[in-house]
Structure formats: C-alpha cells, structure tokens
C-alpha cells in the first residue's frame, strides 16, 4: 500500500524518514546518484513522492543524509579499533585486526564501499563529502597500520593510500558478488561464508609475508 501525504499523520516522522533512508541507501549505492530516481526510491519505500521533499527537501539532501548516516555507522565500527590496537603485541596482529574490522564493516554495510566506488570516478561535491565523512576517517584509523605493516615487511607495496583504496574496492566488490561467486564456483555463497573466506585470505596473506 502506497503511503500518501494524506496518510502521513498515521505514520510517525521518524518511521517515514527511516524508510526513505533505507530505500535511498540501496539505490544510491547500487545505481549511483544519476541512476536513482526520486520516484523509484519512494516506490521502494512505499511512500508518496512528496515525502522526500517533506523529510529532506530535495534529492541532493537525501543523498547527503544517506552519506552522513553511513558515516555514523562506520564510526561505530571503527572507533573501538584505536583502543584494541594497543592490546595487540605485533604488527601482524594489528594488521589482521584492522582487516577483520573492515571485512565486518563492509559485510554489515556493503553500501559504504559501493557508494564510495560509485563516486570515485566523478569528482565533485559528492565525492568531496565522501572524502571528508567516510574515506579520510577510515584511513586515519587504518592508514598507520598499513604504514607499519609496510615498514616491517608484512606488506610489499609501499603506498598505504593506494592499498587502503584497494581494500575498499576489493571488499565492496566481493561482498556484493554472491551470485557471481555462486556461478563461478558452483557453490552457494551467503554473506557469512564470503566473510569467512575473506578472513581466511587475510590470515594467509599475513602468514606468507
């Protein structure tokens, strides 16, 4: 049933806003800004198209709200890392810990990596916003671990920035490719299995360094 502006009073503002955020989060991360129409987002949220203007004012503001929401969720995942790093005894332990947290982050919220990948090739205000809200905060926490791993020979590459973007792109692609993984391998892949395989690969990488 489509919820129109006439029936808005029957729904709390928070519920309507949340439904739009979730629908827009999926649309913008999978189809990009230009490929996501207001009409389709509202249809998927089962809301009238006027609700975007009611809650966010515009499509551009809705995109900003999605990016900010994902940034808040990312911070919740990454913030504990700074404390846990101090408990790890070796570079290898810190490297695996950082990798595990990123795998868990993108497994729980694949839209983060997908949204970043949608905008990386399109310089402008949206990419600038993602750099400030998502990419730089993540690198500020993980970058020192990549640098330490390179300095101590755990990683052979010498550019921590490129490595960080490589991780974002690779994890986002693999974690959203369950159907393709199934076709290529002949095995059913769900998110938990993909996550487990990625964690195993991470440990093999650290072990063979």
N, C-alpha and C positions, 0 to 999 in steps of 0.2 A: 504493500500500500504506500503510495507516494504521500509524504507529509508536506502540506502546502502552508503558505503563510497564514491561512485561516485557522489551521490546527496547531500553529506554533505555541499557542497558550497552553496546550495539553502536554507540551514537552518542555522540560527544564532547559534553559540556555546551555548549560554545561553538556547535556546529552547531545543536543544538536551540533554543537561545536566539535565535540569529540568524534561524532560520526563523520563530519566533513573532513576533519584532520586525518582520520584513518584512510578514508577514500582517496584524499589528495596525496597522502604519503605514498600509497601504492601507485597512483597514476604518475606523479612526477618522477618517481624513482625508476619506473619501468618504461615510460614513454616520453620522458622529458617534459620541459615546460611547454614548448610549442605543440607537442603531440597530445597534450592533456586538455580537453575542453571542459569548460565550466559545466556544461550540460551533462557530460558523461560522469564527471565527479559527483554531481548531485544525484544522478540516477543511481550510481553505485551506493551512495549514502542513503538512498530512498528519501531524498528531501527535494523540495521545490528549488529551482534555480535561484530564486530570490534570497535563499538562505545564506549564500556566500556573501552577498552584499550586506545582509543583516549582521552576520557574525564577524566578517573580516574586511568588508569594504570593497575588495577587489581580488581578482585572481592573483595579482602580484603580492598582495598582502597575505593571501592564503599560502603561497609558496614560502614566504618568509616565516610564517607561523610553523610550517612543516619543518623547515630547516632548524629553527630555534628549538622545536620540540625534540628533534633528533639529537641536537647538541646537548640538551639537558640529559637525555638518556645516555649518551656517550660518556658524559662526565661522571655519571653514577657508576658506570662500569670501570672507568679508568682511574678514578680518584684513589681507590684503595691500593693501587699499584705502588704509589710512592712510599707508602708505609711498608708494604710487603717486600719491596726491593731490598730494604735494609736488613731483612732477615735472611736473604739468600747469601750463601757463602761464596759462590763462584760466579764468574761471568756466564758460564754455560747455564747455571740455574736461573740467572736473571734473564737470559735470552729466552729460555723455554717458558718462563713465567710470562714475559711480555707477549710472546707468541700465542700462548694459551688464552690470555685475556682478549687479544684481538680476535682470535678464532671464535671465542664465546660471544664477543660483542657482535660480530658480523653474522654469526649464526642466529642470534636472538633478534638482531635488527639489520638484516641484509640491505634494507633500504638506505642505510648510511653510505655504504660503499657504492651502491647503484646510483644514488643521487649524485655523489661526487663524480663518478665516471660519466654521468650524463652531461655534466657541466665543464669538465676539464678541457674539452676542445672548443669551448665557447667563452672566451674572455669577456668579462663584463661585470655588471653589478652583482649578479647572482653568484658567479664564481668568487668574486671578492668576498662576498658574505660567507661562503662556504670555507674559504681560506681562513677567515677570522674565527668562525664559530666551530668548525669541525676539524679541518686539516691541521692548522697550527697547534691547537690544544692537544691533539693526539700525538703530533710529532714532538711537542715539548716534553711529553712524558716518555715516549718510546725512543726518540732520537738518541738520547745519551746512551741507552742500552745498545743500540745499533753501533754507535761510535766505539763504545767499549769493546764490543764483540769484534769489530774490525781491527782495532788496535792490538787485541790479544790473539788475533789469527783465527778466531772462530768463524768469521765471515771473510771471504776472499775479496769481495767487492770493496771499493774504497769510498763510495759516495752514499752516506746514510740517508740523504734526502731521496735519491732515486730508489734506494732499497725500500724506504717507507711507502712510497707511492706504488712500487711494485707489489708490496704486500697487500695494500688496499685493493688494487685492481685484481690481483690473483684471487684473494679470498672472496671478494664480491662476485667474481665470475663463477668460481667453483661452487660456492654455496647456493647460487641461484640456478645451477645447471643440473638439477637432479634428474630431469627427464632425459637429457643428453647423456649423462653418465650411465643411465639405465640402458639406453640404446647401444652405446659403445661396449659396455661390459656384459650385457645380458643379465645384470643383477639389479634388483630393486634398491634404490638409494633413497633413504629419507634423510632429514636434516641431522639426526643424531649419528647416523652412520658416516655421513660426509664429515661431520665434526671430528669423529673418532679417527678417520683416515688422515685428516689434516694434522691432527695432533701427533699421530704416529710419524708422519712425514717430517714434522718439525723436529721430533726427537732423533730421527735418523740423520737429519741434516746436522744437528748439533753433535751427534755421536761420531760422525765421519769427518768432522772438521779437524 
